[in-house]
Protein backbone atom coordinates (compact mmCIF):
# COMPACT_ATOMS: atom_id res chain seq x y z
CA UNK A 1 0.00 0.00 0.00
CA UNK A 2 1.32 3.44 -0.90
CA UNK A 3 1.80 6.05 1.79
CA UNK A 4 -0.90 8.50 0.77
CA UNK A 5 0.21 11.94 -0.39
CA UNK A 6 -3.14 13.70 -0.15
CA UNK A 7 -5.32 13.30 2.91
CA UNK A 8 -7.83 16.13 2.91
CA UNK A 9 -6.89 19.26 4.79
CA UNK A 10 -4.02 17.58 6.63
CA UNK A 11 -2.44 16.40 3.41
CA UNK A 12 -2.83 19.77 1.71
CA UNK A 13 -1.28 21.68 4.55
CA UNK A 14 1.52 19.20 5.06
CA UNK A 15 2.80 19.59 1.52
CA UNK A 16 3.97 23.18 1.88
CA UNK A 17 6.47 24.08 4.60
CA UNK A 18 6.13 27.82 3.98
CA UNK A 19 2.38 27.64 4.53
CA UNK A 20 2.97 25.75 7.76
CA UNK A 21 5.43 28.30 9.07
CA UNK A 22 3.11 31.18 8.17
CA UNK A 23 0.32 29.52 10.10
CA UNK A 24 2.61 28.80 13.02
CA UNK A 25 3.64 32.45 13.39
CA UNK A 26 0.06 33.31 14.27
CA UNK A 27 0.29 31.26 17.45
CA UNK A 28 -0.03 33.54 20.51
CA UNK A 29 2.10 31.25 22.67
CA UNK A 30 2.83 27.68 23.56
CA UNK A 31 1.68 25.27 26.22
CA UNK A 32 4.65 24.16 28.32
CA UNK A 33 3.56 20.53 28.40
CA UNK A 34 2.83 20.23 24.71
CA UNK A 35 5.94 22.20 23.64
CA UNK A 36 8.36 21.98 26.58
CA UNK A 37 11.61 23.63 27.59
CA UNK A 38 13.11 27.04 27.11
CA UNK A 39 13.52 28.64 23.70
CA UNK A 40 17.30 28.34 23.99
CA UNK A 41 17.25 24.67 25.04
CA UNK A 42 18.91 22.02 22.88
CA UNK A 43 15.45 20.79 21.90
CA UNK A 44 14.17 24.13 20.59
CA UNK A 45 17.29 25.74 19.12
CA UNK A 46 17.32 25.54 15.31
CA UNK A 47 20.38 24.52 13.32
CA UNK A 48 22.48 27.62 12.65
CA UNK A 49 24.41 29.02 9.72
CA UNK A 50 27.67 28.22 11.55
CA UNK A 51 26.96 24.48 11.62
CA UNK A 52 29.90 22.32 10.62
CA UNK A 53 28.51 19.27 8.84
CA UNK A 54 30.42 15.99 8.91
CA UNK A 55 29.22 12.92 6.96
CA UNK A 56 27.65 10.43 9.39
CA UNK A 57 28.00 7.41 7.11
CA UNK A 58 24.68 5.87 8.13
CA UNK A 59 23.09 3.17 6.03
CA UNK A 60 19.60 1.88 5.31
CA UNK A 61 17.87 -0.63 7.54
CA UNK A 62 15.51 -3.46 6.55
CA UNK A 63 13.02 -2.17 9.09
CA UNK A 64 11.81 0.97 10.84
CA UNK A 65 9.77 1.34 13.99
CA UNK A 66 9.06 3.41 17.06
CA UNK A 67 10.24 3.58 20.64
CA UNK A 68 7.20 4.49 22.71
CA UNK A 69 7.37 7.13 25.44
CA UNK A 70 4.72 7.17 28.17
CA UNK A 71 3.83 10.78 28.96
CA UNK A 72 1.39 11.80 31.69
CA UNK A 73 0.09 14.92 33.42
CA UNK A 74 -1.16 14.59 37.00
CA UNK A 75 -3.17 16.71 39.44
CA UNK A 76 -3.71 17.09 43.17
CA UNK A 77 -7.01 15.24 42.84
CA UNK A 78 -5.33 12.07 41.54
CA UNK A 79 -4.95 9.37 44.21
CA UNK A 80 -1.53 8.54 45.60
CA UNK A 81 -0.30 5.14 44.48
CA UNK A 82 2.57 3.06 45.81
CA UNK A 83 5.74 2.66 43.77
CA UNK A 84 7.13 -0.89 43.68
CA UNK A 85 10.33 -2.24 42.18
CA UNK A 86 10.44 -3.37 38.56
CA UNK A 87 12.74 -6.42 38.72
CA UNK A 88 13.75 -6.71 35.06
CA UNK A 89 13.15 -5.51 31.52
CA UNK A 90 10.96 -8.54 30.76
CA UNK A 91 9.03 -8.92 34.02
CA UNK A 92 8.37 -5.41 35.17
CA UNK A 93 5.19 -5.87 37.20
CA UNK A 94 6.27 -8.77 39.41
CA UNK A 95 8.07 -6.72 42.05
CA UNK A 96 6.80 -6.51 45.62
CA UNK A 97 9.35 -4.21 47.27
CA UNK A 98 8.21 -0.62 47.94
CA UNK A 99 10.69 2.00 46.79
CA UNK A 100 9.84 4.41 49.59
CA UNK A 101 7.73 6.99 47.80
CA UNK A 102 4.38 7.34 46.08
CA UNK A 103 3.04 9.17 43.03
CA UNK A 104 -0.29 10.76 42.25
CA UNK A 105 -1.71 8.92 39.24
CA UNK A 106 -5.10 8.86 37.54
CA UNK A 107 -6.60 5.41 38.00
CA UNK A 108 -7.19 4.88 34.27
CA UNK A 109 -3.53 5.41 33.28
CA UNK A 110 -2.30 1.99 32.19
CA UNK A 111 1.16 0.93 30.98
CA UNK A 112 0.98 -2.74 29.97
CA UNK A 113 3.72 -5.26 30.55
CA UNK A 114 6.05 -5.43 27.55
CA UNK A 115 5.81 -8.28 25.09
CA UNK A 116 2.93 -10.52 24.04
CA UNK A 117 -0.47 -9.00 24.70
CA UNK A 118 0.82 -5.43 24.79
CA UNK A 119 -1.14 -3.40 22.19
CA UNK A 120 2.02 -1.35 21.61
CA UNK A 121 4.17 -4.43 21.02
CA UNK A 122 7.62 -4.56 22.51
CA UNK A 123 8.39 -1.52 24.64
CA UNK A 124 11.94 -2.40 25.71
CA UNK A 125 12.91 1.01 27.08
CA UNK A 126 9.49 2.17 28.31
CA UNK A 127 10.73 5.71 28.95
CA UNK A 128 8.34 8.01 30.78
CA UNK A 129 7.83 11.63 31.75
CA UNK A 130 5.28 12.49 34.44
CA UNK A 131 4.28 16.09 35.02
CA UNK A 132 3.81 16.64 38.73
CA UNK A 133 0.61 18.25 40.12
CA UNK A 134 2.37 21.63 40.38
CA UNK A 135 2.28 21.88 36.59
CA UNK A 136 6.01 22.55 36.31
CA UNK A 137 8.21 19.73 37.60
CA UNK A 138 8.69 16.57 35.54
CA UNK A 139 9.84 13.16 36.74
CA UNK A 140 11.56 11.16 33.98
CA UNK A 141 12.90 7.64 33.75
CA UNK A 142 12.64 4.28 32.02
CA UNK A 143 11.20 0.76 32.43
CA UNK A 144 7.84 1.94 33.70
CA UNK A 145 4.93 -0.47 34.09
CA UNK A 146 1.43 -0.13 35.52
CA UNK A 147 -0.77 -2.95 34.20
CA UNK A 148 -3.66 -2.68 36.64
CA UNK A 149 -6.21 0.12 36.82
CA UNK A 150 -5.79 1.94 40.13
CA UNK A 151 -2.86 -0.29 41.07
CA UNK A 152 0.74 0.45 42.01
CA UNK A 153 3.31 1.69 39.53
CA UNK A 154 6.50 -0.29 38.92
CA UNK A 155 9.84 1.46 38.44
CA UNK A 156 13.47 0.23 38.55
CA UNK A 157 14.86 -0.25 42.05
CA UNK A 158 17.43 2.52 41.57
CA UNK A 159 14.56 4.97 41.90
CA UNK A 160 14.58 4.31 45.65
CA UNK A 161 17.51 6.74 45.85
CA UNK A 162 16.35 10.38 46.01
CA UNK A 163 19.18 11.53 43.74
CA UNK A 164 17.81 9.28 40.99
CA UNK A 165 14.36 10.84 41.03
CA UNK A 166 15.15 14.51 40.82
CA UNK A 167 12.58 16.44 38.86
CA UNK A 168 13.23 19.26 36.39
CA UNK A 169 11.18 22.20 35.17
CA UNK A 170 9.48 21.85 31.79
CA UNK A 171 10.38 25.52 31.32
CA UNK A 172 14.11 24.87 31.88
CA UNK A 173 16.96 23.98 29.54
CA UNK A 174 16.00 20.31 29.16
CA UNK A 175 19.53 19.08 29.81
CA UNK A 176 18.96 17.24 33.08
CA UNK A 177 16.40 14.83 34.47
CA UNK A 178 17.39 11.81 32.40
CA UNK A 179 14.89 9.30 31.14
CA UNK A 180 16.81 8.02 28.12
CA UNK A 181 18.76 5.19 29.73
CA UNK A 182 21.72 5.05 27.36
CA UNK A 183 22.52 8.76 27.08
CA UNK A 184 21.00 10.18 30.26
CA UNK A 185 19.18 12.74 28.13
CA UNK A 186 15.58 13.87 28.55
CA UNK A 187 12.69 11.46 27.91
CA UNK A 188 10.33 14.38 27.30
CA UNK A 189 12.56 16.53 25.10
CA UNK A 190 12.64 15.59 21.43
CA UNK A 191 9.75 13.14 21.61
CA UNK A 192 7.42 13.34 18.61
CA UNK A 193 4.07 14.17 20.14
CA UNK A 194 0.53 13.25 19.23
CA UNK A 195 -0.58 15.46 16.34
CA UNK A 196 2.91 16.33 15.11
CA UNK A 197 3.07 13.82 12.26
CA UNK A 198 -0.53 14.36 11.16
CA UNK A 199 -1.43 17.92 12.14
CA UNK A 200 -1.15 21.12 10.10
CA UNK A 201 1.82 22.60 11.98
CA UNK A 202 5.47 21.69 11.34
CA UNK A 203 7.57 19.86 13.91
CA UNK A 204 9.35 22.80 15.52
CA UNK A 205 11.91 20.99 17.68
CA UNK A 206 14.73 18.49 17.49
CA UNK A 207 13.67 14.85 17.45
CA UNK A 208 15.26 11.61 18.65
CA UNK A 209 16.21 8.51 16.67
CA UNK A 210 17.48 5.20 18.04
CA UNK A 211 20.44 3.80 16.08
CA UNK A 212 21.72 0.25 16.02
CA UNK A 213 24.55 1.21 18.36
CA UNK A 214 26.63 -1.92 17.74
CA UNK A 215 26.90 -0.93 14.08
CA UNK A 216 27.09 2.86 14.20
CA UNK A 217 28.17 4.17 17.61
CA UNK A 218 31.88 4.69 18.19
CA UNK A 219 33.81 3.89 21.37
CA UNK A 220 37.38 4.50 22.47
CA UNK A 221 39.14 5.72 25.60
CA UNK A 222 39.25 9.18 24.06
CA UNK A 223 35.64 9.08 22.80
CA UNK A 224 33.79 6.88 25.32
CA UNK A 225 30.64 6.38 23.30
CA UNK A 226 29.02 9.76 24.00
CA UNK A 227 29.39 13.49 23.58
CA UNK A 228 27.60 16.60 24.87
CA UNK A 229 24.70 16.89 25.60
CA UNK A 230 24.65 13.17 26.47
CA UNK A 231 25.97 12.35 29.91
CA UNK A 232 26.86 8.72 29.35
CA UNK A 233 26.61 5.74 27.01
CA UNK A 234 25.37 2.19 27.51
CA UNK A 235 27.35 0.29 30.13
CA UNK A 236 28.13 -2.29 27.44
CA UNK A 237 29.51 0.35 25.06
CA UNK A 238 33.21 -0.68 25.49
CA UNK A 239 32.51 -4.17 24.15
CA UNK A 240 29.52 -3.58 21.85
CA UNK A 241 29.90 -0.22 20.09
CA UNK A 242 31.72 -1.03 16.85
CA UNK A 243 31.11 2.13 14.79
CA UNK A 244 34.04 3.61 12.89
CA UNK A 245 33.08 7.31 12.89
CA UNK A 246 34.15 9.06 16.15
CA UNK A 247 31.53 11.75 15.53
CA UNK A 248 28.66 9.25 15.78
CA UNK A 249 27.93 8.48 19.43
CA UNK A 250 25.18 8.98 21.98
CA UNK A 251 24.40 12.70 22.06
CA UNK A 252 25.37 13.30 18.43
CA UNK A 253 23.19 15.88 16.70
CA UNK A 254 22.47 14.90 13.11
CA UNK A 255 20.81 17.03 10.43
CA UNK A 256 20.12 17.29 6.72
CA UNK A 257 22.34 19.80 4.94
CA UNK A 258 20.80 23.09 3.74
CA UNK A 259 21.10 22.22 0.05
CA UNK A 260 19.09 19.00 0.33
CA UNK A 261 15.44 19.12 -0.71
CA UNK A 262 12.52 16.72 -0.24
CA UNK A 263 12.43 16.31 -4.01
CA UNK A 264 16.11 15.36 -4.20
CA UNK A 265 15.53 12.58 -1.67
CA UNK A 266 12.20 11.49 -3.10
CA UNK A 267 10.24 12.45 0.03
CA UNK A 268 6.65 12.82 -1.15
CA UNK A 269 4.37 11.84 1.73
CA UNK A 270 2.99 14.46 4.15
CA UNK A 271 4.56 12.85 7.26
CA UNK A 272 7.84 12.39 5.39
CA UNK A 273 7.93 16.09 4.54
CA UNK A 274 7.13 17.01 8.13
CA UNK A 275 10.00 14.86 9.38
CA UNK A 276 12.29 16.24 6.66
CA UNK A 277 11.53 19.77 7.89
CA UNK A 278 12.46 18.83 11.45
CA UNK A 279 15.65 17.04 10.44
CA UNK A 280 16.88 19.91 8.30
CA UNK A 281 15.95 22.76 10.63
CA UNK A 282 16.37 21.24 14.11
CA UNK A 283 18.10 17.87 13.69
CA UNK A 284 17.88 14.59 15.58
CA UNK A 285 19.77 13.35 18.62
CA UNK A 286 20.96 9.79 19.22
CA UNK A 287 19.83 9.05 22.79
CA UNK A 288 19.15 5.29 23.05
CA UNK A 289 20.28 2.00 21.51
CA UNK A 290 17.73 0.24 19.28
CA UNK A 291 19.78 -2.93 19.94
CA UNK A 292 19.04 -4.42 16.51
CA UNK A 293 19.09 -3.43 12.85
CA UNK A 294 16.33 -0.82 12.72
CA UNK A 295 15.74 2.92 12.76
CA UNK A 296 13.32 3.83 15.53
CA UNK A 297 11.67 7.20 15.93
CA UNK A 298 10.93 8.13 19.53
CA UNK A 299 7.24 8.97 19.80
CA UNK A 300 4.55 9.62 22.37
CA UNK A 301 2.22 6.70 22.94
CA UNK A 302 -0.62 6.57 20.40
CA UNK A 303 1.25 8.73 17.88
CA UNK A 304 1.79 5.59 15.83
CA UNK A 305 -1.91 4.68 16.03
CA UNK A 306 -2.83 8.20 14.98
CA UNK A 307 -0.39 7.92 12.06
CA UNK A 308 -1.95 4.67 10.87
CA UNK A 309 -5.48 6.05 11.10
CA UNK A 310 -4.57 9.19 9.14
CA UNK A 311 -2.45 7.60 6.43
CA UNK A 312 -3.82 4.04 6.35
CA UNK A 313 -0.36 2.57 6.65
CA UNK A 314 1.70 1.75 9.74
CA UNK A 315 4.96 3.27 10.92
CA UNK A 316 6.57 -0.11 10.25
CA UNK A 317 5.46 -0.23 6.60
CA UNK A 318 7.80 -0.46 3.61
CA UNK A 319 6.82 2.93 2.08
CA UNK A 320 7.53 4.73 5.35
CA UNK A 321 10.71 2.71 5.88
CA UNK A 322 11.97 3.68 2.43
CA UNK A 323 11.47 7.40 3.09
CA UNK A 324 13.12 7.12 6.50
CA UNK A 325 16.09 5.29 4.97
CA UNK A 326 16.60 7.98 2.34
CA UNK A 327 16.65 10.70 4.99
CA UNK A 328 18.88 8.69 7.32
CA UNK A 329 21.49 8.14 4.61
CA UNK A 330 21.60 11.89 3.94
CA UNK A 331 22.15 12.87 7.58
CA UNK A 332 25.34 14.65 8.66
CA UNK A 333 26.66 15.19 12.16
CA UNK A 334 26.61 18.81 13.32
CA UNK A 335 30.13 18.40 14.59
CA UNK A 336 30.42 21.75 16.39
CA UNK A 337 27.22 21.36 18.38
CA UNK A 338 28.15 22.38 21.93
CA UNK A 339 27.15 24.43 25.00
CA UNK A 340 28.32 27.65 23.35
CA UNK A 341 27.11 26.80 19.84
CA UNK A 342 23.89 24.80 20.09
CA UNK A 343 22.95 23.68 16.61
CA UNK A 344 26.30 24.95 15.33
CA UNK A 345 25.71 28.61 16.13
CA UNK A 346 25.30 31.50 13.73
CA UNK A 347 22.00 32.63 12.26
CA UNK A 348 19.27 30.11 13.14
CA UNK A 349 17.35 28.54 10.28
CA UNK A 350 14.00 29.18 11.99
CA UNK A 351 12.56 31.77 14.38
CA UNK A 352 12.54 31.01 18.11
CA UNK A 353 9.48 29.36 19.63
CA UNK A 354 6.78 31.64 21.03
CA UNK A 355 6.74 32.37 24.76
CA UNK A 356 4.82 30.15 27.16
CA UNK A 357 1.17 31.01 27.56
CA UNK A 358 1.41 30.14 31.25
CA UNK A 359 4.11 31.21 33.70
CA UNK A 360 5.87 28.80 36.01
CA UNK A 361 4.04 28.38 39.33
C-alpha positions as CSV (number, residue, x, y, z in Angstrom):
1,X,0.0,0.0,0.0
2,X,1.3,3.4,-0.9
3,X,1.8,6.1,1.8
4,X,-0.9,8.5,0.8
5,X,0.2,11.9,-0.4
6,X,-3.1,13.7,-0.1
7,X,-5.3,13.3,2.9
8,X,-7.8,16.1,2.9
9,X,-6.9,19.3,4.8
10,X,-4.0,17.6,6.6
11,X,-2.4,16.4,3.4
12,X,-2.8,19.8,1.7
13,X,-1.3,21.7,4.6
14,X,1.5,19.2,5.1
15,X,2.8,19.6,1.5
16,X,4.0,23.2,1.9
17,X,6.5,24.1,4.6
18,X,6.1,27.8,4.0
19,X,2.4,27.6,4.5
20,X,3.0,25.8,7.8
21,X,5.4,28.3,9.1
22,X,3.1,31.2,8.2
23,X,0.3,29.5,10.1
24,X,2.6,28.8,13.0
25,X,3.6,32.5,13.4
26,X,0.1,33.3,14.3
27,X,0.3,31.3,17.5
28,X,0.0,33.5,20.5
29,X,2.1,31.2,22.7
30,X,2.8,27.7,23.6
31,X,1.7,25.3,26.2
32,X,4.6,24.2,28.3
33,X,3.6,20.5,28.4
34,X,2.8,20.2,24.7
35,X,5.9,22.2,23.6
36,X,8.4,22.0,26.6
37,X,11.6,23.6,27.6
38,X,13.1,27.0,27.1
39,X,13.5,28.6,23.7
40,X,17.3,28.3,24.0
41,X,17.3,24.7,25.0
42,X,18.9,22.0,22.9
43,X,15.4,20.8,21.9
44,X,14.2,24.1,20.6
45,X,17.3,25.7,19.1
46,X,17.3,25.5,15.3
47,X,20.4,24.5,13.3
48,X,22.5,27.6,12.7
49,X,24.4,29.0,9.7
50,X,27.7,28.2,11.5
51,X,27.0,24.5,11.6
52,X,29.9,22.3,10.6
53,X,28.5,19.3,8.8
54,X,30.4,16.0,8.9
55,X,29.2,12.9,7.0
56,X,27.6,10.4,9.4
57,X,28.0,7.4,7.1
58,X,24.7,5.9,8.1
59,X,23.1,3.2,6.0
60,X,19.6,1.9,5.3
61,X,17.9,-0.6,7.5
62,X,15.5,-3.5,6.5
63,X,13.0,-2.2,9.1
64,X,11.8,1.0,10.8
65,X,9.8,1.3,14.0
66,X,9.1,3.4,17.1
67,X,10.2,3.6,20.6
68,X,7.2,4.5,22.7
69,X,7.4,7.1,25.4
70,X,4.7,7.2,28.2
71,X,3.8,10.8,29.0
72,X,1.4,11.8,31.7
73,X,0.1,14.9,33.4
74,X,-1.2,14.6,37.0
75,X,-3.2,16.7,39.4
76,X,-3.7,17.1,43.2
77,X,-7.0,15.2,42.8
78,X,-5.3,12.1,41.5
79,X,-4.9,9.4,44.2
80,X,-1.5,8.5,45.6
81,X,-0.3,5.1,44.5
82,X,2.6,3.1,45.8
83,X,5.7,2.7,43.8
84,X,7.1,-0.9,43.7
85,X,10.3,-2.2,42.2
86,X,10.4,-3.4,38.6
87,X,12.7,-6.4,38.7
88,X,13.7,-6.7,35.1
89,X,13.1,-5.5,31.5
90,X,11.0,-8.5,30.8
91,X,9.0,-8.9,34.0
92,X,8.4,-5.4,35.2
93,X,5.2,-5.9,37.2
94,X,6.3,-8.8,39.4
95,X,8.1,-6.7,42.1
96,X,6.8,-6.5,45.6
97,X,9.4,-4.2,47.3
98,X,8.2,-0.6,47.9
99,X,10.7,2.0,46.8
100,X,9.8,4.4,49.6
101,X,7.7,7.0,47.8
102,X,4.4,7.3,46.1
103,X,3.0,9.2,43.0
104,X,-0.3,10.8,42.3
105,X,-1.7,8.9,39.2
106,X,-5.1,8.9,37.5
107,X,-6.6,5.4,38.0
108,X,-7.2,4.9,34.3
109,X,-3.5,5.4,33.3
110,X,-2.3,2.0,32.2
111,X,1.2,0.9,31.0
112,X,1.0,-2.7,30.0
113,X,3.7,-5.3,30.6
114,X,6.0,-5.4,27.6
115,X,5.8,-8.3,25.1
116,X,2.9,-10.5,24.0
117,X,-0.5,-9.0,24.7
118,X,0.8,-5.4,24.8
119,X,-1.1,-3.4,22.2
120,X,2.0,-1.3,21.6
121,X,4.2,-4.4,21.0
122,X,7.6,-4.6,22.5
123,X,8.4,-1.5,24.6
124,X,11.9,-2.4,25.7
125,X,12.9,1.0,27.1
126,X,9.5,2.2,28.3
127,X,10.7,5.7,28.9
128,X,8.3,8.0,30.8
129,X,7.8,11.6,31.8
130,X,5.3,12.5,34.4
131,X,4.3,16.1,35.0
132,X,3.8,16.6,38.7
133,X,0.6,18.2,40.1
134,X,2.4,21.6,40.4
135,X,2.3,21.9,36.6
136,X,6.0,22.6,36.3
137,X,8.2,19.7,37.6
138,X,8.7,16.6,35.5
139,X,9.8,13.2,36.7
140,X,11.6,11.2,34.0
141,X,12.9,7.6,33.7
142,X,12.6,4.3,32.0
143,X,11.2,0.8,32.4
144,X,7.8,1.9,33.7
145,X,4.9,-0.5,34.1
146,X,1.4,-0.1,35.5
147,X,-0.8,-2.9,34.2
148,X,-3.7,-2.7,36.6
149,X,-6.2,0.1,36.8
150,X,-5.8,1.9,40.1
151,X,-2.9,-0.3,41.1
152,X,0.7,0.5,42.0
153,X,3.3,1.7,39.5
154,X,6.5,-0.3,38.9
155,X,9.8,1.5,38.4
156,X,13.5,0.2,38.6
157,X,14.9,-0.2,42.1
158,X,17.4,2.5,41.6
159,X,14.6,5.0,41.9
160,X,14.6,4.3,45.7
161,X,17.5,6.7,45.9
162,X,16.3,10.4,46.0
163,X,19.2,11.5,43.7
164,X,17.8,9.3,41.0
165,X,14.4,10.8,41.0
166,X,15.2,14.5,40.8
167,X,12.6,16.4,38.9
168,X,13.2,19.3,36.4
169,X,11.2,22.2,35.2
170,X,9.5,21.8,31.8
171,X,10.4,25.5,31.3
172,X,14.1,24.9,31.9
173,X,17.0,24.0,29.5
174,X,16.0,20.3,29.2
175,X,19.5,19.1,29.8
176,X,19.0,17.2,33.1
177,X,16.4,14.8,34.5
178,X,17.4,11.8,32.4
179,X,14.9,9.3,31.1
180,X,16.8,8.0,28.1
181,X,18.8,5.2,29.7
182,X,21.7,5.1,27.4
183,X,22.5,8.8,27.1
184,X,21.0,10.2,30.3
185,X,19.2,12.7,28.1
186,X,15.6,13.9,28.6
187,X,12.7,11.5,27.9
188,X,10.3,14.4,27.3
189,X,12.6,16.5,25.1
190,X,12.6,15.6,21.4
191,X,9.8,13.1,21.6
192,X,7.4,13.3,18.6
193,X,4.1,14.2,20.1
194,X,0.5,13.2,19.2
195,X,-0.6,15.5,16.3
196,X,2.9,16.3,15.1
197,X,3.1,13.8,12.3
198,X,-0.5,14.4,11.2
199,X,-1.4,17.9,12.1
200,X,-1.2,21.1,10.1
201,X,1.8,22.6,12.0
202,X,5.5,21.7,11.3
203,X,7.6,19.9,13.9
204,X,9.4,22.8,15.5
205,X,11.9,21.0,17.7
206,X,14.7,18.5,17.5
207,X,13.7,14.8,17.4
208,X,15.3,11.6,18.6
209,X,16.2,8.5,16.7
210,X,17.5,5.2,18.0
211,X,20.4,3.8,16.1
212,X,21.7,0.2,16.0
213,X,24.6,1.2,18.4
214,X,26.6,-1.9,17.7
215,X,26.9,-0.9,14.1
216,X,27.1,2.9,14.2
217,X,28.2,4.2,17.6
218,X,31.9,4.7,18.2
219,X,33.8,3.9,21.4
220,X,37.4,4.5,22.5
221,X,39.1,5.7,25.6
222,X,39.3,9.2,24.1
223,X,35.6,9.1,22.8
224,X,33.8,6.9,25.3
225,X,30.6,6.4,23.3
226,X,29.0,9.8,24.0
227,X,29.4,13.5,23.6
228,X,27.6,16.6,24.9
229,X,24.7,16.9,25.6
230,X,24.6,13.2,26.5
231,X,26.0,12.4,29.9
232,X,26.9,8.7,29.3
233,X,26.6,5.7,27.0
234,X,25.4,2.2,27.5
235,X,27.3,0.3,30.1
236,X,28.1,-2.3,27.4
237,X,29.5,0.4,25.1
238,X,33.2,-0.7,25.5
239,X,32.5,-4.2,24.2
240,X,29.5,-3.6,21.8
241,X,29.9,-0.2,20.1
242,X,31.7,-1.0,16.8
243,X,31.1,2.1,14.8
244,X,34.0,3.6,12.9
245,X,33.1,7.3,12.9
246,X,34.1,9.1,16.1
247,X,31.5,11.7,15.5
248,X,28.7,9.2,15.8
249,X,27.9,8.5,19.4
250,X,25.2,9.0,22.0
251,X,24.4,12.7,22.1
252,X,25.4,13.3,18.4
253,X,23.2,15.9,16.7
254,X,22.5,14.9,13.1
255,X,20.8,17.0,10.4
256,X,20.1,17.3,6.7
257,X,22.3,19.8,4.9
258,X,20.8,23.1,3.7
259,X,21.1,22.2,0.0
260,X,19.1,19.0,0.3
261,X,15.4,19.1,-0.7
262,X,12.5,16.7,-0.2
263,X,12.4,16.3,-4.0
264,X,16.1,15.4,-4.2
265,X,15.5,12.6,-1.7
266,X,12.2,11.5,-3.1
267,X,10.2,12.5,0.0
268,X,6.7,12.8,-1.1
269,X,4.4,11.8,1.7
270,X,3.0,14.5,4.2
271,X,4.6,12.9,7.3
272,X,7.8,12.4,5.4
273,X,7.9,16.1,4.5
274,X,7.1,17.0,8.1
275,X,10.0,14.9,9.4
276,X,12.3,16.2,6.7
277,X,11.5,19.8,7.9
278,X,12.5,18.8,11.5
279,X,15.7,17.0,10.4
280,X,16.9,19.9,8.3
281,X,15.9,22.8,10.6
282,X,16.4,21.2,14.1
283,X,18.1,17.9,13.7
284,X,17.9,14.6,15.6
285,X,19.8,13.3,18.6
286,X,21.0,9.8,19.2
287,X,19.8,9.0,22.8
288,X,19.2,5.3,23.1
289,X,20.3,2.0,21.5
290,X,17.7,0.2,19.3
291,X,19.8,-2.9,19.9
292,X,19.0,-4.4,16.5
293,X,19.1,-3.4,12.9
294,X,16.3,-0.8,12.7
295,X,15.7,2.9,12.8
296,X,13.3,3.8,15.5
297,X,11.7,7.2,15.9
298,X,10.9,8.1,19.5
299,X,7.2,9.0,19.8
300,X,4.6,9.6,22.4
301,X,2.2,6.7,22.9
302,X,-0.6,6.6,20.4
303,X,1.3,8.7,17.9
304,X,1.8,5.6,15.8
305,X,-1.9,4.7,16.0
306,X,-2.8,8.2,15.0
307,X,-0.4,7.9,12.1
308,X,-2.0,4.7,10.9
309,X,-5.5,6.0,11.1
310,X,-4.6,9.2,9.1
311,X,-2.4,7.6,6.4
312,X,-3.8,4.0,6.3
313,X,-0.4,2.6,6.6
314,X,1.7,1.7,9.7
315,X,5.0,3.3,10.9
316,X,6.6,-0.1,10.2
317,X,5.5,-0.2,6.6
318,X,7.8,-0.5,3.6
319,X,6.8,2.9,2.1
320,X,7.5,4.7,5.4
321,X,10.7,2.7,5.9
322,X,12.0,3.7,2.4
323,X,11.5,7.4,3.1
324,X,13.1,7.1,6.5
325,X,16.1,5.3,5.0
326,X,16.6,8.0,2.3
327,X,16.6,10.7,5.0
328,X,18.9,8.7,7.3
329,X,21.5,8.1,4.6
330,X,21.6,11.9,3.9
331,X,22.2,12.9,7.6
332,X,25.3,14.6,8.7
333,X,26.7,15.2,12.2
334,X,26.6,18.8,13.3
335,X,30.1,18.4,14.6
336,X,30.4,21.7,16.4
337,X,27.2,21.4,18.4
338,X,28.2,22.4,21.9
339,X,27.1,24.4,25.0
340,X,28.3,27.7,23.3
341,X,27.1,26.8,19.8
342,X,23.9,24.8,20.1
343,X,22.9,23.7,16.6
344,X,26.3,24.9,15.3
345,X,25.7,28.6,16.1
346,X,25.3,31.5,13.7
347,X,22.0,32.6,12.3
348,X,19.3,30.1,13.1
349,X,17.3,28.5,10.3
350,X,14.0,29.2,12.0
351,X,12.6,31.8,14.4
352,X,12.5,31.0,18.1
353,X,9.5,29.4,19.6
354,X,6.8,31.6,21.0
355,X,6.7,32.4,24.8
356,X,4.8,30.2,27.2
357,X,1.2,31.0,27.6
358,X,1.4,30.1,31.3
359,X,4.1,31.2,33.7
360,X,5.9,28.8,36.0
361,X,4.0,28.4,39.3
